[in-house]
Amino acid sequence: MKNGIHPKYQEVVFMDTTTGFKFLSGSTKFSKETVEFEGNTYPLIRVETSSDSHPFYTGKAKFQAADGRIAKFNKKYGK
């Protein structure tokens, strides 16, 4: 790899702004804001949705049954 052309890869803390859930991960994102996490100081990246607040992961997602073509036709035309 060439030196000086790749972004700096570092450990950062991502925080879900909805629930306050924090987790440590590696990223090339940069932030001037820092946070104390598990005894160390890391850059803080705020996110709106994470696995802690996303409906799919929390079990609050609603799935609709996928109707086939014939069922859609019968529903539309009342057969």
PDB file of N, CA, C and O in Angstrom:
ATOM      1  N   MET A   1       0.837  -1.185   0.000  1.00  0.00           N
ATOM      2  CA  MET A   1       0.000   0.000   0.000  1.00  0.00           C
ATOM      3  C   MET A   1       0.878   1.243   0.000  1.00  0.00           C
ATOM      4  O   MET A   1       1.931   1.278   0.638  1.00  0.00           O
ATOM      5  N   LYS A   2       0.431   2.257  -0.722  1.00  0.00           N
ATOM      6  CA  LYS A   2       1.151   3.523  -0.726  1.00  0.00           C
ATOM      7  C   LYS A   2       0.896   4.270   0.573  1.00  0.00           C
ATOM      8  O   LYS A   2      -0.203   4.228   1.126  1.00  0.00           O
ATOM      9  N   ASN A   3       1.908   4.939   1.041  1.00  0.00           N
ATOM     10  CA  ASN A   3       1.762   5.746   2.256  1.00  0.00           C
ATOM     11  C   ASN A   3       1.113   7.083   1.929  1.00  0.00           C
ATOM     12  O   ASN A   3       1.370   7.673   0.880  1.00  0.00           O
ATOM     13  N   GLY A   4       0.257   7.559   2.857  1.00  0.00           N
ATOM     14  CA  GLY A   4      -0.310   8.885   2.735  1.00  0.00           C
ATOM     15  C   GLY A   4      -1.557   9.010   1.880  1.00  0.00           C
ATOM     16  O   GLY A   4      -2.083  10.116   1.754  1.00  0.00           O
ATOM     17  N   ILE A   5      -2.060   7.929   1.281  1.00  0.00           N
ATOM     18  CA  ILE A   5      -3.253   8.058   0.443  1.00  0.00           C
ATOM     19  C   ILE A   5      -4.491   7.427   1.075  1.00  0.00           C
ATOM     20  O   ILE A   5      -5.596   7.607   0.563  1.00  0.00           O
ATOM     21  N   HIS A   6      -4.333   6.710   2.150  1.00  0.00           N
ATOM     22  CA  HIS A   6      -5.453   6.044   2.795  1.00  0.00           C
ATOM     23  C   HIS A   6      -5.905   6.830   4.025  1.00  0.00           C
ATOM     24  O   HIS A   6      -5.080   7.414   4.728  1.00  0.00           O
ATOM     25  N   PRO A   7      -7.227   6.844   4.287  1.00  0.00           N
ATOM     26  CA  PRO A   7      -7.695   7.540   5.493  1.00  0.00           C
ATOM     27  C   PRO A   7      -7.249   6.801   6.753  1.00  0.00           C
ATOM     28  O   PRO A   7      -6.983   5.599   6.724  1.00  0.00           O
ATOM     29  N   LYS A   8      -7.173   7.538   7.849  1.00  0.00           N
ATOM     30  CA  LYS A   8      -6.742   6.966   9.118  1.00  0.00           C
ATOM     31  C   LYS A   8      -7.840   6.059   9.661  1.00  0.00           C
ATOM     32  O   LYS A   8      -8.978   6.498   9.826  1.00  0.00           O
ATOM     33  N   TYR A   9      -7.518   4.817   9.936  1.00  0.00           N
ATOM     34  CA  TYR A   9      -8.455   3.849  10.505  1.00  0.00           C
ATOM     35  C   TYR A   9      -8.229   3.821  12.006  1.00  0.00           C
ATOM     36  O   TYR A   9      -7.111   3.608  12.475  1.00  0.00           O
ATOM     37  N   GLN A  10      -9.316   4.042  12.763  1.00  0.00           N
ATOM     38  CA  GLN A  10      -9.189   4.108  14.213  1.00  0.00           C
ATOM     39  C   GLN A  10     -10.440   3.548  14.877  1.00  0.00           C
ATOM     40  O   GLN A  10     -11.474   3.375  14.232  1.00  0.00           O
ATOM     41  N   GLU A  11     -10.336   3.270  16.156  1.00  0.00           N
ATOM     42  CA  GLU A  11     -11.504   2.845  16.911  1.00  0.00           C
ATOM     43  C   GLU A  11     -12.296   4.080  17.306  1.00  0.00           C
ATOM     44  O   GLU A  11     -11.732   5.057  17.800  1.00  0.00           O
ATOM     45  N   VAL A  12     -13.617   4.033  17.085  1.00  0.00           N
ATOM     46  CA  VAL A  12     -14.509   5.131  17.454  1.00  0.00           C
ATOM     47  C   VAL A  12     -15.721   4.555  18.177  1.00  0.00           C
ATOM     48  O   VAL A  12     -16.024   3.367  18.057  1.00  0.00           O
ATOM     49  N   VAL A  13     -16.401   5.398  18.920  1.00  0.00           N
ATOM     50  CA  VAL A  13     -17.634   5.004  19.596  1.00  0.00           C
ATOM     51  C   VAL A  13     -18.798   5.593  18.816  1.00  0.00           C
ATOM     52  O   VAL A  13     -18.845   6.799  18.573  1.00  0.00           O
ATOM     53  N   PHE A  14     -19.739   4.735  18.423  1.00  0.00           N
ATOM     54  CA  PHE A  14     -20.968   5.176  17.780  1.00  0.00           C
ATOM     55  C   PHE A  14     -22.046   5.249  18.843  1.00  0.00           C
ATOM     56  O   PHE A  14     -22.193   4.324  19.643  1.00  0.00           O
ATOM     57  N   MET A  15     -22.815   6.354  18.863  1.00  0.00           N
ATOM     58  CA  MET A  15     -23.884   6.513  19.838  1.00  0.00           C
ATOM     59  C   MET A  15     -25.200   6.740  19.118  1.00  0.00           C
ATOM     60  O   MET A  15     -25.318   7.645  18.291  1.00  0.00           O
ATOM     61  N   ASP A  16     -26.193   5.912  19.438  1.00  0.00           N
ATOM     62  CA  ASP A  16     -27.543   6.065  18.907  1.00  0.00           C
ATOM     63  C   ASP A  16     -28.189   7.237  19.639  1.00  0.00           C
ATOM     64  O   ASP A  16     -28.372   7.182  20.855  1.00  0.00           O
ATOM     65  N   THR A  17     -28.537   8.300  18.908  1.00  0.00           N
ATOM     66  CA  THR A  17     -29.096   9.491  19.544  1.00  0.00           C
ATOM     67  C   THR A  17     -30.515   9.259  20.047  1.00  0.00           C
ATOM     68  O   THR A  17     -30.991  10.009  20.900  1.00  0.00           O
ATOM     69  N   THR A  18     -31.197   8.244  19.543  1.00  0.00           N
ATOM     70  CA  THR A  18     -32.555   7.952  19.980  1.00  0.00           C
ATOM     71  C   THR A  18     -32.572   7.282  21.341  1.00  0.00           C
ATOM     72  O   THR A  18     -33.357   7.659  22.211  1.00  0.00           O
ATOM     73  N   THR A  19     -31.707   6.286  21.534  1.00  0.00           N
ATOM     74  CA  THR A  19     -31.733   5.500  22.771  1.00  0.00           C
ATOM     75  C   THR A  19     -30.539   5.737  23.683  1.00  0.00           C
ATOM     76  O   THR A  19     -30.588   5.375  24.858  1.00  0.00           O
ATOM     77  N   GLY A  20     -29.477   6.332  23.176  1.00  0.00           N
ATOM     78  CA  GLY A  20     -28.283   6.544  23.983  1.00  0.00           C
ATOM     79  C   GLY A  20     -27.351   5.343  24.005  1.00  0.00           C
ATOM     80  O   GLY A  20     -26.342   5.365  24.710  1.00  0.00           O
ATOM     81  N   PHE A  21     -27.665   4.294  23.248  1.00  0.00           N
ATOM     82  CA  PHE A  21     -26.850   3.083  23.162  1.00  0.00           C
ATOM     83  C   PHE A  21     -25.509   3.409  22.505  1.00  0.00           C
ATOM     84  O   PHE A  21     -25.475   4.092  21.482  1.00  0.00           O
ATOM     85  N   LYS A  22     -24.405   2.928  23.080  1.00  0.00           N
ATOM     86  CA  LYS A  22     -23.058   3.170  22.555  1.00  0.00           C
ATOM     87  C   LYS A  22     -22.369   1.852  22.257  1.00  0.00           C
ATOM     88  O   LYS A  22     -22.530   0.874  22.988  1.00  0.00           O
ATOM     89  N   PHE A  23     -21.598   1.833  21.173  1.00  0.00           N
ATOM     90  CA  PHE A  23     -20.791   0.656  20.866  1.00  0.00           C
ATOM     91  C   PHE A  23     -19.497   1.076  20.187  1.00  0.00           C
ATOM     92  O   PHE A  23     -19.440   2.094  19.498  1.00  0.00           O
ATOM     93  N   LEU A  24     -18.469   0.278  20.393  1.00  0.00           N
ATOM     94  CA  LEU A  24     -17.132   0.547  19.880  1.00  0.00           C
ATOM     95  C   LEU A  24     -16.931  -0.210  18.570  1.00  0.00           C
ATOM     96  O   LEU A  24     -17.264  -1.390  18.467  1.00  0.00           O
ATOM     97  N   SER A  25     -16.385   0.481  17.575  1.00  0.00           N
ATOM     98  CA  SER A  25     -16.138  -0.142  16.283  1.00  0.00           C
ATOM     99  C   SER A  25     -14.984   0.585  15.602  1.00  0.00           C
ATOM    100  O   SER A  25     -14.634   1.700  15.991  1.00  0.00           O
ATOM    101  N   GLY A  26     -14.402  -0.033  14.603  1.00  0.00           N
ATOM    102  CA  GLY A  26     -13.357   0.598  13.816  1.00  0.00           C
ATOM    103  C   GLY A  26     -13.970   1.379  12.672  1.00  0.00           C
ATOM    104  O   GLY A  26     -14.949   0.933  12.073  1.00  0.00           O
ATOM    105  N   SER A  27     -13.408   2.544  12.358  1.00  0.00           N
ATOM    106  CA  SER A  27     -13.965   3.372  11.302  1.00  0.00           C
ATOM    107  C   SER A  27     -12.926   4.355  10.799  1.00  0.00           C
ATOM    108  O   SER A  27     -11.926   4.616  11.468  1.00  0.00           O
ATOM    109  N   THR A  28     -13.169   4.898   9.618  1.00  0.00           N
ATOM    110  CA  THR A  28     -12.340   5.969   9.080  1.00  0.00           C
ATOM    111  C   THR A  28     -13.007   7.324   9.282  1.00  0.00           C
ATOM    112  O   THR A  28     -12.458   8.346   8.870  1.00  0.00           O
ATOM    113  N   LYS A  29     -14.186   7.350   9.911  1.00  0.00           N
ATOM    114  CA  LYS A  29     -14.875   8.612  10.206  1.00  0.00           C
ATOM    115  C   LYS A  29     -14.077   9.391  11.240  1.00  0.00           C
ATOM    116  O   LYS A  29     -13.406   8.811  12.094  1.00  0.00           O
ATOM    117  N   PHE A  30     -14.161  10.710  11.150  1.00  0.00           N
ATOM    118  CA  PHE A  30     -13.423  11.591  12.054  1.00  0.00           C
ATOM    119  C   PHE A  30     -14.405  12.463  12.823  1.00  0.00           C
ATOM    120  O   PHE A  30     -15.404  12.916  12.265  1.00  0.00           O
ATOM    121  N   SER A  31     -14.127  12.697  14.092  1.00  0.00           N
ATOM    122  CA  SER A  31     -14.955  13.561  14.922  1.00  0.00           C
ATOM    123  C   SER A  31     -14.081  14.286  15.926  1.00  0.00           C
ATOM    124  O   SER A  31     -13.151  13.711  16.491  1.00  0.00           O
ATOM    125  N   LYS A  32     -14.390  15.558  16.142  1.00  0.00           N
ATOM    126  CA  LYS A  32     -13.662  16.329  17.155  1.00  0.00           C
ATOM    127  C   LYS A  32     -14.224  16.061  18.541  1.00  0.00           C
ATOM    128  O   LYS A  32     -13.558  16.324  19.542  1.00  0.00           O
ATOM    129  N   GLU A  33     -15.440  15.541  18.608  1.00  0.00           N
ATOM    130  CA  GLU A  33     -16.082  15.225  19.880  1.00  0.00           C
ATOM    131  C   GLU A  33     -15.556  13.884  20.390  1.00  0.00           C
ATOM    132  O   GLU A  33     -15.453  12.925  19.626  1.00  0.00           O
ATOM    133  N   THR A  34     -15.226  13.818  21.671  1.00  0.00           N
ATOM    134  CA  THR A  34     -14.715  12.583  22.256  1.00  0.00           C
ATOM    135  C   THR A  34     -15.604  12.143  23.407  1.00  0.00           C
ATOM    136  O   THR A  34     -16.384  12.928  23.945  1.00  0.00           O
ATOM    137  N   VAL A  35     -15.473  10.865  23.777  1.00  0.00           N
ATOM    138  CA  VAL A  35     -16.258  10.311  24.874  1.00  0.00           C
ATOM    139  C   VAL A  35     -15.402   9.289  25.617  1.00  0.00           C
ATOM    140  O   VAL A  35     -14.553   8.623  25.025  1.00  0.00           O
ATOM    141  N   GLU A  36     -15.635   9.177  26.901  1.00  0.00           N
ATOM    142  CA  GLU A  36     -14.970   8.176  27.741  1.00  0.00           C
ATOM    143  C   GLU A  36     -15.785   6.890  27.641  1.00  0.00           C
ATOM    144  O   GLU A  36     -16.972   6.892  27.967  1.00  0.00           O
ATOM    145  N   PHE A  37     -15.177   5.797  27.200  1.00  0.00           N
ATOM    146  CA  PHE A  37     -15.879   4.522  27.017  1.00  0.00           C
ATOM    147  C   PHE A  37     -14.973   3.392  27.468  1.00  0.00           C
ATOM    148  O   PHE A  37     -13.877   3.222  26.935  1.00  0.00           O
ATOM    149  N   GLU A  38     -15.421   2.619  28.447  1.00  0.00           N
ATOM    150  CA  GLU A  38     -14.683   1.480  28.991  1.00  0.00           C
ATOM    151  C   GLU A  38     -13.261   1.853  29.410  1.00  0.00           C
ATOM    152  O   GLU A  38     -12.319   1.095  29.181  1.00  0.00           O
ATOM    153  N   GLY A  39     -13.117   3.020  30.020  1.00  0.00           N
ATOM    154  CA  GLY A  39     -11.828   3.434  30.556  1.00  0.00           C
ATOM    155  C   GLY A  39     -10.895   4.129  29.581  1.00  0.00           C
ATOM    156  O   GLY A  39      -9.810   4.551  29.981  1.00  0.00           O
ATOM    157  N   ASN A  40     -11.276   4.264  28.319  1.00  0.00           N
ATOM    158  CA  ASN A  40     -10.440   4.936  27.326  1.00  0.00           C
ATOM    159  C   ASN A  40     -11.231   6.069  26.676  1.00  0.00           C
ATOM    160  O   ASN A  40     -12.459   6.105  26.752  1.00  0.00           O
ATOM    161  N   THR A  41     -10.516   6.987  26.042  1.00  0.00           N
ATOM    162  CA  THR A  41     -11.147   8.093  25.332  1.00  0.00           C
ATOM    163  C   THR A  41     -11.130   7.809  23.838  1.00  0.00           C
ATOM    164  O   THR A  41     -10.082   7.505  23.267  1.00  0.00           O
ATOM    165  N   TYR A  42     -12.308   7.909  23.202  1.00  0.00           N
ATOM    166  CA  TYR A  42     -12.460   7.641  21.771  1.00  0.00           C
ATOM    167  C   TYR A  42     -13.222   8.783  21.111  1.00  0.00           C
ATOM    168  O   TYR A  42     -13.971   9.493  21.783  1.00  0.00           O
ATOM    169  N   PRO A  43     -13.043   8.972  19.799  1.00  0.00           N
ATOM    170  CA  PRO A  43     -13.894   9.919  19.076  1.00  0.00           C
ATOM    171  C   PRO A  43     -15.344   9.414  19.102  1.00  0.00           C
ATOM    172  O   PRO A  43     -15.585   8.207  19.088  1.00  0.00           O
ATOM    173  N   LEU A  44     -16.307  10.349  19.140  1.00  0.00           N
ATOM    174  CA  LEU A  44     -17.720   9.992  19.207  1.00  0.00           C
ATOM    175  C   LEU A  44     -18.407  10.334  17.895  1.00  0.00           C
ATOM    176  O   LEU A  44     -18.323  11.466  17.419  1.00  0.00           O
ATOM    177  N   ILE A  45     -19.090   9.348  17.310  1.00  0.00           N
ATOM    178  CA  ILE A  45     -19.886   9.541  16.101  1.00  0.00           C
ATOM    179  C   ILE A  45     -21.350   9.308  16.484  1.00  0.00           C
ATOM    180  O   ILE A  45     -21.698   8.239  16.985  1.00  0.00           O
ATOM    181  N   ARG A  46     -22.198  10.298  16.252  1.00  0.00           N
ATOM    182  CA  ARG A  46     -23.617  10.176  16.577  1.00  0.00           C
ATOM    183  C   ARG A  46     -24.374   9.654  15.359  1.00  0.00           C
ATOM    184  O   ARG A  46     -24.183  10.146  14.246  1.00  0.00           O
ATOM    185  N   VAL A  47     -25.232   8.658  15.572  1.00  0.00           N
ATOM    186  CA  VAL A  47     -26.067   8.098  14.513  1.00  0.00           C
ATOM    187  C   VAL A  47     -27.522   8.135  14.956  1.00  0.00           C
ATOM    188  O   VAL A  47     -27.812   8.056  16.150  1.00  0.00           O
ATOM    189  N   GLU A  48     -28.441   8.254  13.995  1.00  0.00           N
ATOM    190  CA  GLU A  48     -29.856   8.329  14.325  1.00  0.00           C
ATOM    191  C   GLU A  48     -30.471   6.957  14.562  1.00  0.00           C
ATOM    192  O   GLU A  48     -31.393   6.823  15.366  1.00  0.00           O
ATOM    193  N   THR A  49     -29.976   5.950  13.880  1.00  0.00           N
ATOM    194  CA  THR A  49     -30.534   4.610  13.991  1.00  0.00           C
ATOM    195  C   THR A  49     -29.425   3.589  14.120  1.00  0.00           C
ATOM    196  O   THR A  49     -28.432   3.641  13.395  1.00  0.00           O
ATOM    197  N   SER A  50     -29.598   2.658  15.048  1.00  0.00           N
ATOM    198  CA  SER A  50     -28.652   1.547  15.208  1.00  0.00           C
ATOM    199  C   SER A  50     -29.474   0.284  15.449  1.00  0.00           C
ATOM    200  O   SER A  50     -30.703   0.317  15.387  1.00  0.00           O
ATOM    201  N   SER A  51     -28.806  -0.808  15.720  1.00  0.00           N
ATOM    202  CA  SER A  51     -29.519  -2.058  15.983  1.00  0.00           C
ATOM    203  C   SER A  51     -30.351  -1.966  17.257  1.00  0.00           C
ATOM    204  O   SER A  51     -31.254  -2.778  17.460  1.00  0.00           O
ATOM    205  N   ASP A  52     -30.067  -1.000  18.113  1.00  0.00           N
ATOM    206  CA  ASP A  52     -30.809  -0.833  19.355  1.00  0.00           C
ATOM    207  C   ASP A  52     -32.155  -0.147  19.140  1.00  0.00           C
ATOM    208  O   ASP A  52     -33.070  -0.327  19.945  1.00  0.00           O
ATOM    209  N   SER A  53     -32.296   0.648  18.053  1.00  0.00           N
ATOM    210  CA  SER A  53     -33.542   1.376  17.837  1.00  0.00           C
ATOM    211  C   SER A  53     -34.239   1.046  16.521  1.00  0.00           C
ATOM    212  O   SER A  53     -35.367   1.490  16.311  1.00  0.00           O
ATOM    213  N   HIS A  54     -33.610   0.284  15.630  1.00  0.00           N
ATOM    214  CA  HIS A  54     -34.226  -0.038  14.343  1.00  0.00           C
ATOM    215  C   HIS A  54     -35.354  -1.045  14.540  1.00  0.00           C
ATOM    216  O   HIS A  54     -35.168  -2.044  15.236  1.00  0.00           O
ATOM    217  N   PRO A  55     -36.533  -0.800  13.935  1.00  0.00           N
ATOM    218  CA  PRO A  55     -37.688  -1.688  14.129  1.00  0.00           C
ATOM    219  C   PRO A  55     -37.431  -3.152  13.760  1.00  0.00           C
ATOM    220  O   PRO A  55     -38.011  -4.045  14.377  1.00  0.00           O
ATOM    221  N   PHE A  56     -36.592  -3.413  12.785  1.00  0.00           N
ATOM    222  CA  PHE A  56     -36.323  -4.798  12.396  1.00  0.00           C
ATOM    223  C   PHE A  56     -35.651  -5.559  13.533  1.00  0.00           C
ATOM    224  O   PHE A  56     -35.996  -6.710  13.800  1.00  0.00           O
ATOM    225  N   TYR A  57     -34.691  -4.920  14.204  1.00  0.00           N
ATOM    226  CA  TYR A  57     -33.952  -5.585  15.268  1.00  0.00           C
ATOM    227  C   TYR A  57     -34.684  -5.583  16.604  1.00  0.00           C
ATOM    228  O   TYR A  57     -34.451  -6.459  17.437  1.00  0.00           O
ATOM    229  N   THR A  58     -35.571  -4.603  16.820  1.00  0.00           N
ATOM    230  CA  THR A  58     -36.303  -4.536  18.083  1.00  0.00           C
ATOM    231  C   THR A  58     -37.542  -5.412  18.073  1.00  0.00           C
ATOM    232  O   THR A  58     -38.159  -5.619  19.118  1.00  0.00           O
ATOM    233  N   GLY A  59     -37.921  -5.936  16.901  1.00  0.00           N
ATOM    234  CA  GLY A  59     -39.096  -6.797  16.799  1.00  0.00           C
ATOM    235  C   GLY A  59     -40.388  -6.032  16.601  1.00  0.00           C
ATOM    236  O   GLY A  59     -41.467  -6.619  16.681  1.00  0.00           O
ATOM    237  N   LYS A  60     -40.306  -4.743  16.347  1.00  0.00           N
ATOM    238  CA  LYS A  60     -41.501  -3.931  16.146  1.00  0.00           C
ATOM    239  C   LYS A  60     -41.850  -3.753  14.675  1.00  0.00           C
ATOM    240  O   LYS A  60     -42.781  -3.021  14.338  1.00  0.00           O
ATOM    241  N   ALA A  61     -41.108  -4.418  13.805  1.00  0.00           N
ATOM    242  CA  ALA A  61     -41.373  -4.310  12.376  1.00  0.00           C
ATOM    243  C   ALA A  61     -42.640  -5.078  12.034  1.00  0.00           C
ATOM    244  O   ALA A  61     -42.918  -6.135  12.600  1.00  0.00           O
ATOM    245  N   LYS A  62     -43.398  -4.527  11.104  1.00  0.00           N
ATOM    246  CA  LYS A  62     -44.631  -5.176  10.679  1.00  0.00           C
ATOM    247  C   LYS A  62     -44.431  -5.679   9.258  1.00  0.00           C
ATOM    248  O   LYS A  62     -44.066  -4.919   8.361  1.00  0.00           O
ATOM    249  N   PHE A  63     -44.673  -6.961   9.068  1.00  0.00           N
ATOM    250  CA  PHE A  63     -44.522  -7.559   7.755  1.00  0.00           C
ATOM    251  C   PHE A  63     -45.900  -7.849   7.179  1.00  0.00           C
ATOM    252  O   PHE A  63     -46.780  -8.363   7.869  1.00  0.00           O
ATOM    253  N   GLN A  64     -46.073  -7.515   5.920  1.00  0.00           N
ATOM    254  CA  GLN A  64     -47.322  -7.804   5.250  1.00  0.00           C
ATOM    255  C   GLN A  64     -47.130  -9.026   4.374  1.00  0.00           C
ATOM    256  O   GLN A  64     -46.063  -9.233   3.796  1.00  0.00           O
ATOM    257  N   ALA A  65     -48.170  -9.829   4.285  1.00  0.00           N
ATOM    258  CA  ALA A  65     -48.101 -11.018   3.442  1.00  0.00           C
ATOM    259  C   ALA A  65     -48.060 -10.579   1.979  1.00  0.00           C
ATOM    260  O   ALA A  65     -48.832  -9.720   1.555  1.00  0.00           O
ATOM    261  N   ALA A  66     -47.165 -11.171   1.232  1.00  0.00           N
ATOM    262  CA  ALA A  66     -47.044 -10.847  -0.184  1.00  0.00           C
ATOM    263  C   ALA A  66     -48.052 -11.667  -0.965  1.00  0.00           C
ATOM    264  O   ALA A  66     -47.947 -12.892  -1.035  1.00  0.00           O
ATOM    265  N   ASP A  67     -49.029 -10.992  -1.553  1.00  0.00           N
ATOM    266  CA  ASP A  67     -50.035 -11.694  -2.359  1.00  0.00           C
ATOM    267  C   ASP A  67     -49.468 -12.010  -3.725  1.00  0.00           C
ATOM    268  O   ASP A  67     -48.642 -11.273  -4.263  1.00  0.00           O
ATOM    269  N   GLY A  68     -49.921 -13.109  -4.271  1.00  0.00           N
ATOM    270  CA  GLY A  68     -49.519 -13.482  -5.616  1.00  0.00           C
ATOM    271  C   GLY A  68     -50.305 -12.694  -6.641  1.00  0.00           C
ATOM    272  O   GLY A  68     -51.199 -11.928  -6.282  1.00  0.00           O
ATOM    273  N   ARG A  69     -49.985 -12.869  -7.912  1.00  0.00           N
ATOM    274  CA  ARG A  69     -50.662 -12.133  -8.982  1.00  0.00           C
ATOM    275  C   ARG A  69     -52.148 -12.459  -9.047  1.00  0.00           C
ATOM    276  O   ARG A  69     -52.975 -11.568  -9.240  1.00  0.00           O
ATOM    277  N   ILE A  70     -52.485 -13.724  -8.887  1.00  0.00           N
ATOM    278  CA  ILE A  70     -53.889 -14.140  -8.985  1.00  0.00           C
ATOM    279  C   ILE A  70     -54.693 -13.557  -7.823  1.00  0.00           C
ATOM    280  O   ILE A  70     -55.810 -13.080  -8.020  1.00  0.00           O
ATOM    281  N   ALA A  71     -54.136 -13.592  -6.629  1.00  0.00           N
ATOM    282  CA  ALA A  71     -54.830 -13.037  -5.464  1.00  0.00           C
ATOM    283  C   ALA A  71     -55.034 -11.530  -5.621  1.00  0.00           C
ATOM    284  O   ALA A  71     -56.085 -11.007  -5.250  1.00  0.00           O
ATOM    285  N   LYS A  72     -54.046 -10.832  -6.163  1.00  0.00           N
ATOM    286  CA  LYS A  72     -54.187  -9.394  -6.395  1.00  0.00           C
ATOM    287  C   LYS A  72     -55.278  -9.118  -7.424  1.00  0.00           C
ATOM    288  O   LYS A  72     -56.071  -8.191  -7.259  1.00  0.00           O
ATOM    289  N   PHE A  73     -55.320  -9.921  -8.486  1.00  0.00           N
ATOM    290  CA  PHE A  73     -56.342  -9.755  -9.516  1.00  0.00           C
ATOM    291  C   PHE A  73     -57.730  -9.982  -8.932  1.00  0.00           C
ATOM    292  O   PHE A  73     -58.646  -9.194  -9.164  1.00  0.00           O
ATOM    293  N   ASN A  74     -57.879 -11.070  -8.170  1.00  0.00           N
ATOM    294  CA  ASN A  74     -59.183 -11.374  -7.579  1.00  0.00           C
ATOM    295  C   ASN A  74     -59.596 -10.303  -6.575  1.00  0.00           C
ATOM    296  O   ASN A  74     -60.779  -9.980  -6.472  1.00  0.00           O
ATOM    297  N   LYS A  75     -58.663  -9.764  -5.854  1.00  0.00           N
ATOM    298  CA  LYS A  75     -58.950  -8.722  -4.884  1.00  0.00           C
ATOM    299  C   LYS A  75     -59.377  -7.433  -5.589  1.00  0.00           C
ATOM    300  O   LYS A  75     -60.300  -6.748  -5.148  1.00  0.00           O
ATOM    301  N   LYS A  76     -58.691  -7.116  -6.687  1.00  0.00           N
ATOM    302  CA  LYS A  76     -58.982  -5.878  -7.417  1.00  0.00           C
ATOM    303  C   LYS A  76     -60.305  -5.948  -8.160  1.00  0.00           C
ATOM    304  O   LYS A  76     -61.058  -4.974  -8.177  1.00  0.00           O
ATOM    305  N   TYR A  77     -60.594  -7.084  -8.773  1.00  0.00           N
ATOM    306  CA  TYR A  77     -61.782  -7.205  -9.608  1.00  0.00           C
ATOM    307  C   TYR A  77     -62.907  -8.002  -8.936  1.00  0.00           C
ATOM    308  O   TYR A  77     -63.944  -8.242  -9.555  1.00  0.00           O
ATOM    309  N   GLY A  78     -62.717  -8.405  -7.706  1.00  0.00           N
ATOM    310  CA  GLY A  78     -63.760  -9.031  -6.925  1.00  0.00           C
ATOM    311  C   GLY A  78     -64.242 -10.379  -7.398  1.00  0.00           C
ATOM    312  O   GLY A  78     -65.426 -10.686  -7.254  1.00  0.00           O
ATOM    313  N   LYS A  79     -63.401 -11.169  -7.938  1.00  0.00           N
ATOM    314  CA  LYS A  79     -63.815 -12.488  -8.393  1.00  0.00           C
ATOM    315  C   LYS A  79     -63.798 -13.481  -7.291  1.00  0.00           C
ATOM    316  O   LYS A  79     -64.121 -14.649  -7.507  1.00  0.00           O
TER     317      LYS A  79
END
